[in-house]
């Protein structure tokens, strides 16, 4: 087995293993940090099933430090998963430090968006990246909205279930036109529902969306093992399930809440970020698939990887149904 084939197997195995754990310990949650006068409002939405919310609230008060222009902003009493940090004055320069990893461990990861009257900025906190400093004065809104591009890239990079679905779709190959149809159909479909959900035109229960996303992974894996449709018609499956994946993408925007005065621009940038991350993944995997076609291991490798995809999809489906029950 040559090195390029080994690379393909490694990529698919990594995606499969990361998909299993992506909803059970890779990230603590999404945070919305908003500045209202001299108050910094920190709202956390946990993403890990079975999380102890009371513990997280305690850690938010004890392990998150907010400083405005060099002066500490003490936390107030929490309201649900929201803690207000009251600063001496309206901040021009804000520093946020997250030390929750001291108790939550190395897998602690917060994806946050900071919003204020002049713009917004995406932030990340982890065991190795604990501080973020933002200068608020004089920042124009277009720059803040553009930060959602990076948020979109990060979301697709950590959205292993979305990537596994896409890569399973193109695993059976096809010519360039067929691959473009599959990718375009997925992009168009999830862009439609991402916009509709983010603008509150259509809403679906998150438990239902996450379960169907898992089911879509299992279905494509099953279809790869027992083909019912020709590759030339696979774009229809890509489009139908892509509609559901768009609702999954929208969950980040809905939880964080982009600034209302630049909602459409933030949505556009987020979607472009998702597409950029998706394109990088495709550019990595397609050359490996082309090399696979030149080997005697093609059929066996595709069947083995498809079986892994099917098992992972079913495991995720059961997990998400049980969590939502």
Buried (B, 14 or more C-beta within 10 A) or exposed (E): EEEBBEBBBEBBEEBBEBBBEBBBBBBBBBBBBBBEEBBBBBBBBBBBEEBEEEEBBBBBBEBBBBBBBEEEBEBBEBEEBBBBBBBEEBBEEBBBBBBBBEEBEEBBBBBBBBBBBBBBBBBBBBBEEBEBEBEBEEBEBEEBBBBBBBBBBBBBBBBBBBBBBBBBBBBBBBEEEBBEBBBBBBBBBBBBBBBBBBEEEBEBEBEBBBBBBBBBBBBBBBBBBEEEEEBEEBBEBBBBBBBBBBBBBBBBBBBBBBBEEBBEBBBBBBBBBBBBBBEEBBEEBBEBBEBBEEBEBBEEBBEBBBBBBBBBBBBBBEBBBEBEE
